[in-house]
């Protein structure tokens, strides 16, 4: 319902929003804040994007090929963990069944109920959410001027009667799917606390882990990679939909006392006003418990040489960030062992994230968020939310009423860390109006971050980019939907991988071109005597034909008379530039032949 309202009433608002003075930023000042990444940095991002893409096909990973071609040793994955857990659970059930057979039936049922408690399954939570959505939809039709998806489908049929029924039905199915999703969004926002808590508890369980993950090691450097995929399951959508804010790492009293007694380097954030996306945070707690044994094992095996690199796509990127920070805050891993988190197309999930980094003593570069130039997902929570949408959120959920990001910045969660903008080739996706033409990967940074004005300029530039295009503009285009739509194209992990590789190819071509130009500029002046014009040699045949000047007039013998000088200069060049001896062999054969001919004739 919320997204319906946005799409129906705020498309014009989104288009006019950027004309306001507070959001104005011309292309030239924006371009001055862009820094193209180096080739070394691009290669790192290419490696991370490859691993992120690999996370979507974990069962197909061949450990031998990963080690042979990438130098990475496969360690484990969430799928292996689940298989072990299921096997252990089956053994436990079989054991309990044998015990139950020897006891009265009612006693067995009582024990089973005691063990299972009041847990709610993912499917049950989803049905509750759907029921709430239906109830809220039926009670708001009279006060919100929206058309149903059914009436829209009928209008679409009348307006596009010339099209085939297959295409119409396909489009209606995609729109209907989107509308059903927005109903679920409204349901979770407006649901009662016990329902949301049941979903949150289910997200933390091993059975309904929202995203798959795998771990691999670089044995030479002692680096362990933790790679988390994006949204692909019902549990991942539950995590996305439960987007209300909650306190980050506000530890319970018993957990606080435990950490205080056990960990001397634990950073306890009680009293810090740092808010986080509740659903993703709950999901991160579950994956944290799954990964923690592998983290401890790596620290034990590698000691001070152990390092960790977290990365992920979409929801997986946000989970990677939270788990990385939780390991530091809870004292499991020192800051020196945690390398910067690299995310691809991940939504912003924190309010006060940069403040948290400063409190933890981490640089802004500890979070490197790579965003495709038109990806809607990183913009979803960080775009401008109109006042009436904010008021609706506050009306249906009290947690939004004192939400500082919504009240002060008109967004749900603010971007944190460094923002990198990836623009693919124009043939793949249209160029962004704020970026230079052609493919490229840029840091959005300010050279003078020590001043308050520079910080404000950088934050303004981020907000301008995240609102251009506004998600409403993307959603208002019917071509955005479906497997071939622009939303999928600009958010798919494979698109990130291809685009980063394209940037590397472009950079390598530019380096090769610059090297050829460098060799051309330094080679000819050094191999030719000062008294002989290099243009005579290069254009010798053309000049001799057009002007009728004889070969003897060029005095090529002068080259041989000053050969000692040329050789000395050439040797100095080889020594200073560390050039390969192959350069000597590339000396023009025609020049040698002509010089020998002049000696003989002389």
N, C-alpha and C positions, 0 to 999 in steps of 0.2 A: 504494500500500500504506500509506503514511504517513497519507494522508487517510482511508483505510478505517478504520485503527485509531482515528483521532480521532473519526470518526462513530460507531463501534460501541461504544467503551469510555469516551468522555469527554463525552458529552452531559450526563450528570448532573454531572460535574465542572464543566462550563461554567456550569450553572445555580446550583451551590452556591458557585462561586468568589467571586462578588460579595458573599457574606455574611461573608467573612473580614474581620477588623479592618483588615488592611493595605490592603484595597481599598474600604473603606467610605467613602461620601461621600453625604450626604443631598442632596435636591433643592435645598433653600434655599441651602446654601453653594455648590453648583455654579452655581445661577442668579446668585449674586453675582459670579461670574467671567465672566459673559456681557455683552458690549457689542454692541448692535445697530449694524450698519454704517450709515453716513450715506447719503443719497441719491446723493451724488457717487461714493462708493465702490461703491455698488450698480450704478450706471450703467457704471462701469469693468468690473466683473465681468460685467455683461450683454454688453458688447462682446466680452470675452474668451471668454465661453461661446458667443457667436454664431460667432466665428472657429473655436473648437474644434469646433463642430458642422459647420462648413463643411469642415473637414479630412477628413471622411468622404465627401465627394463632390467631390473636387478636379477630376476631369474635367468636372464640370458647372459649374464656376465661370465666370461671365461677367465678364471684366475691366471691361467698360463699366458694368455694373450695380453692381459693387463700388465703382467710383470715383464713380458718380452718387449712390448712396444711402448709402454709408458713408464716402466721402471717402478711400478707400484704393486705392492703385495696385498692381495685381498685378505681381509681379516675376518669380518663377519657382517651380518645384515639383520635388519628387523625381521625378515622372512625366516631366517634360521632361528632367531630367538622365538618367534611365534611357533614354529614347528616343535621346538624343544618344550615350550610351555604347554602346547596341546598334548604332546606325548606324556608329559608329566601329569597333566590333568586327567587324561584317560586312565593312567595307572592309578591315580588317586580315586577316581570314580569306581573303577573295578574293585579296589580294596574296600571302599565304603559299601559297595553293593554286597560283598561277601559278608561284611559285618551286619548289614541290614537284614540279610536273610536269616541270621541267627537270633534276631531280636523281634519284638512285636512290631507290627506295621506302624502303629501310631507313634511309637517311640522313634522309629526311623524317620518318619515324616517330620517330627518335631526337631530332630537333629539337623535334617536337611534345611529346614526353614531357618534354623539358628545360624547355620553356616553361610547360607546365601544372603541372609539379612533382607534388606529392602532395596537392593540394587535394581536399577532400571536399565533395560537394554536400549541399544541405539534405535532399534525399530520402534519400540514403545515411545521413546522420547520424541521421535519424529512424528508419530501419530498424534501425540499430545500437541505438538507445535502446529500441525496441520489443522487440528480441531480449533485451536485458539485463533488461527488465521481466519478460518471460516466464520467463527463467531464475531471477531472484530470487523471483518469485511461486511458482514450483514448488518452490523450496528452502525457503520460509518457511511453507508451508501446514501443515507438521507442528508448527511451534512457535508460530504465531500463530493464535488461535482465530477465524478469519474465515470467513464463508461466501462462496462465489463469487457473482458477479452472476447466474449461471444458476440457482442454487438459490434465490436471493432472488426471481428472476422467477417460479419455480414456486410459491413460497409466496404471492406476490402474486396469482397467478392463482386459487389456492384460496380465499384470503381475500376476494377481490373478484369472485367469480364472477358476481355480478349485473350487473356493469358490462359495457359492450360491449367486444368484442375490439379494436376500433380504439383506444379510450382506453387499454386495458391495454398494447397494443403500443407506443403512443406514449410512455407513461410508462416502460416498460421500456427503450425506446431511449434516452431521456434519461438514465436511471440508468446504463445500460451505457456511454453516452458519458462520463459523469462518472467511472465506474470505470476506463475506458481511460485517461482523463487522469491519474488518480492513479497508475496503473501507470507512465506515462511520467515522472511526478514522481520516483517511486522509482528508475526507471532512470537518470535523469540524476544523481541524488544519489549512487548507488552505482557509476556508470560509471567506467571507468579514465580516467586523466588525458589520454591521447592522444585518446580519444573526445571528451572535453569541450573540449580545445584545438582539435580539428577543428571542433566546433560554434562555438566562440568565433571562430575565424578566419573561418568562413563568415558569421557575423553582421556582421563588419566589411566585408564586400564590398559593392559597389554593387548586385550582382545580387539579393542576398537581404536588402536593407534591411528591418528588421523593421516599420517604420512609415513611412507616407507623410507628407510635410510640404510646406508651401508658405510663401512669403515675400511680404509686401505692405508698402507704405510709406505713411506719412502725410507727404506732401511739405511740408505747412505747418510741422509741428513737427520734422521730421527724424527721426522715430521709425520704426524698422524692426521689424516683427512677424515672429517665427518661430513657426509654429504646427505642432505635431506631433500626429498622430492616435494612437489607442490600438491595442490588439491586434486584428488582423484577418487575419493571415497565419500560415503555418507558422513563418516566421522569428521572428515576434513571440512565438509560444508557446515556441520554443527559448530565447529571451531570458528569458522568465518562468521556465522550468523550471530553468535553470542558476542557482539562487539561492544557491549557496554564497558565503561572504564572501571577499573578496580586498582587498589594499591599494589605496587610491585614489590615483592619480597618483604611484605609486612609479616614477619614470622610469628607463629603462635608462641605462647609463653614457654611451653615445654620444649619446643624446637629451639627457641632462643637460648634457654638455659643449657641445652645440650651442646649447641655450638660454642657457647661461651666457655664451657668447661673442657671441650675437646679440641677446639681450633683456636690457636693464638692469633692467627692472621685472618680470621673471619671478619668481613666487613658487614656490619649489621646496620641495616637501613631503617630502623624504627624511627619514625618521625620525619622521614623524607617524603616530600610531596611529589612522588613520581607515579603517574597513572599509566596503566597498560591495558591493552585489549584483553578482556577477560577470557574469551574462548581460546585464543591462541596461547595465552599464558597457562591456562589449565592443560592444554595439550602439551605444552613445553614441559610441564612438570612430569607428565607420564613418560615422555621420551627421555627426559633427564635421568630418571631412574633406570631406564633400559640401558643407557649409554654409560652411566657412571662406572660400572665394573670395568669396562674397556678403557676408560680414562685412567682409573687407578692402576690397572695392569700396565699400561704404557709408561706411566710415571715410575712405577717400580722397576721396570725393565731398563729404562733409559736414564732415569735420574734427572740431572740438571740439563741434559741434552734433549730432553723430551719437549716437543712443541706440538701445538694443535692448530689446525686450520679448519674452521667451520665455513661451510658454504651451502647454498640452497637456492631454489627457484620458487618464486611466488610465496605461498604460505610456508614452504620449506626454508626460505631465506629468513623470514621473521622468526621461525622456530630456532634456526641456527643462532641468530643474534641473542635471543633470550637465554638459551642454554649456555652460550659462551659467557654471558654476564652472570648467570646463576653459579657457574663453576667458580668464578672469581669471588663473588659476594659470599658464597658459602665456604670459602677457604679451601676448596679442593685443588685448585690449580693456581699457581702464582701468575701475576700479570706478565712476567717475562716469558712465560711459556705459551701465552695465548697470542697468536698472530691475528692480524686484522681479519674481521669477518667480511666476506665478499658475498653479496646477494645479487640476484637477478630478478627484476620485476617484482620485488617484494613490497607489500603495502606497509605504510608507516603504522606503527602500533603503540607508540609511546607519546605521552604528553609530558615534556620535561626531559627528553632523552639526552640532549646535549648537556643539560645541567647534571644529569647522572654521570655522564662520562667524565666531566670535570671533577666530581666528587670522588670518583674511583681512581683519579689520577691517570686517566687514559686520554690519548690525543684524539682529536676529531677523526683522524685517519683510521682509527680502530674499526670504524664502520664504513665500508665502501659499498654504497648502494648503486648498482648499475641499472639504469632505466632506459628502455627503448623509447625513442623520441615521441611515440604516440601510444604507448602502453597505458591502458585504462586502469590497471590494477594498482600501480603505485599512486595514482591520483585519487583512488576511491575514497580514502579517509582523509586526504590532505588537500582536497579542493575546497572552494568556498561554499559553505552551506547557508542558504538564504534564511532570513529571520524566522519565517513561518515554519520552515522545516525544523529549525532548532527548537522552536516552541512546541512543535508536535512531539519531538523526541523527549523533551522535558515533561510533557503531559503524560506520556505513556510509560515513562521510566524515570523514577526519581534520581537515579545515579547520574543523569545528564544535567540535572539542575545546577549543580555546583562544579561542572566540568570546566576548568580554566581555558582549555583550548577552544571549546565551543563558545564560551562567553566572551573571550578576549580576541581570538583569532578567527572565529567563524569556521573552524574546521574541527574534525574529531581527534586526529592525532597528527603531530608535527613531524616532518622529516628530521632525521638526526644523522650526525656524522657527515661524511663527504658524499656528494651526489655526483655520479658520473652519467653522462648522457651519451647514449649509443644511437647513431644515425646510420641506417643501412643504405645500400645503394638505392638510388631513386627508382630504378626499375622494380625493386622489391616493394618499396613503400615510399610515398611522396615525402619530399624533404620538409623539415620543420621550418616555419618562417623565421624563427629566432636563431637558427643555426646556419653555419656556412654550408654552401652547396656541396654535394658529394658525401660519400661515406666518411665516418670519423667517430672516434671515441674521445670524449672531452671530460676533464674535471671542471666542475663549476666551482670556482674558488676565487678568493679575493687576495691580492698580494699583501695587503696590510690589514691582517685580521686583528691586530692589537688595538685598533681603534674602534670605538663604538659605532661610528658612522660606517665603517667598512663592514662590520658585523650586520648592521641593519640593511646595508645594500645587498649583502649576500643572501640574507633571509628573504628580502623582497624579490630577488632574482629567482630563488627557488619557488616561491609562491606563484610568481608569474608563469614560470614554466609548467608547474603542476596544474595551472588553470588554463593552459593553452596547449591543446584544446581541452575545454572543460568536459568531464565525463558525460554531461548531458548532451553535448554536441555529438559525441561518439554514439551514445545510445539512441539519439534521434534519427540516426541513419539506418535504414533497414538493411543495407548491405553489410552492417557490422556483425550480424548474427550468423550462426551456423559454423560448420567446420571450415568453410572457405571464407568466412567473414573477416573483417579488418581487426576485430577484437582478438580472434584466435591468431591471426597472422602476426600481430604486433606483441603478443604476450607469450607465444609458444617458446619453450626452451630451445628448441632446434633453431628457431629464428635468431635467438641470441648467439648461439654457437656459430651459425653461418655468418652473421654480421661481424662478429669479432674476428673471425678468420679472414673476412674480406678486408677489414682494416689492416691486418697484419700484411696481407699480400700487397696492398697499396703502399704501405710503409716500406716494405722490402724493395718494391719497384722504384720508389723515390730514392732510396739509399743507393741502389745500383746505378741509377742515372746520375746521381751526384758524384759517385766514384769515377764513372767514366768521364764526366766533365772535369773532375779534378786531375785525372791522368792526362787528359788532352791539354789542359792549360800548362802543366808542369813539364810534360814530355818534350814538346817541340822546341820551346825556347832553350832547353838545356842540351839537346843533341845538335842544334845548329849553331854555327859561329855567329858572333854578334854582327859581322859585316855582311852576312848573307840574309836576305829577306826570306822568311819562311814561306811567304806567299808565292815566291818563284817556284819552289819545289812542289808545293801542293797543286798549283795551277799551271805547271810547266807545259803539259801537253796542250792545254787550251790556249795558252799564250803563244806558243810556238806555231800553232796552226793559224790563229787569227791574225797575228801581227807579223808573221813571217820572219821571226828573229831566229838566227842560227843557233845551233846547240852550243857552239864554242863561245857565244857571247855571255853565257850564264856563269862561266868560270867555276864549274863544279870542282875543279882541282883545288879550289880554295878550301874545300872541306877537308881534303886529305892533308893539306899543308898545316892545318890547325887541328889535326886529329888528336894530338897529345892533349891539347887544351880541352877538347870535347870529351875525351875519355876521362880526364880528371874530374870534369864537372859531372859526368854521368856517374862516376864512382861515388862522388859526394852525395848525389841524389839517392843512390841505392842505399848508402849507409844511413843517411838521415831519415829517409822515409820507410826504411825496413822493407823495401820492395823486393819481390822475388826476382831471381835471375832470369826468369822467363821474360821479363820486360826487355832484356837485351836481345833475346831471340826475336822479338817482335819489331826490331829495327827494319824499316822498309827495304825489302830486297831490291826494289827498283833503284833506290838511292845508291846502294852498294855497286850495282852493275854499272850505273852511269859513271860513278867515280872511277871504277876500274877502267872503263872505256877511255876516259879522259887521260888517265896515266899512260895508257898504251899509246894513244895518239899523240901525247905530249912528248 
